[in-house]
Amino acid sequence: MKPFVMIPTYNERENIGNLIDKILKLRIKNLRIVVADDNSPDGTWRIVRDISKKNKNVRLLLRKKDRGRGSAGRDGFIYCLNHDADVVVEMDADFSHDPKYIPLMLKELKTADLVLGSRRVEGSKEIGRIWLRKFVTFGANLYIRLMLGLKVRDCNSGFRCFRREVLEKINLEKLESKGPAIVQEVLFKAHLKGFKIKEIPITFVDRTKGRSKLGIPQLAAGYFMVLRLKFLKLIGGI
């Protein structure tokens, strides 16, 4: 098995070096790390570039055009497939997703096609998030599940492990989301293709370094994209 960890980044210089080090210390056989960086003004990409010069298992995908969380995720996935990944783990760079769960996610692929690190199943925890953020997340999950008919409890989880076949079948080139809604779009399209999705409990820790890029405009765009996905499904567009 040839697993890749794909990390979309923008202004994560305070976290990225430590995260890469923690992933490498897992010593997973044949593991590669791909950082898809949107030419971060804070120099995140320079840190990754310098690490990649010393470690061939770390690669930088520097993106200067068509920037955004959605297109970064899309290009990161495509890069992994083009470099013969059998499995792709997607995660954030802010340490809200602990790399310690990666071995378990890889193990769970024996009985699933897509494994999610979930904040909404028994055994999971959230640390450091204010009640308002938790309430918004709860409401968003309920909305997404009802609109798209998903049985997944944590539809907003960006900590995911994919078999290669899942990413091949959902046609990455035609993903529409430019922002964070790519999380829901990929999940929905995997669901429509009939892939088995499994959730495992994680402890989600709110970031302590750097700033979140998720604000009201991004949330609103995400809600609209869910409506669009529902409409496209109804007219046979996906």
Summary of the structure (lengths in Angstrom):
residues: 238
radius of gyration: 16.7
end to end distance: 30.5
largest distance: 50.4
contacts: 777
relative contact order: 0.17
helix: 42%
strand: 18%
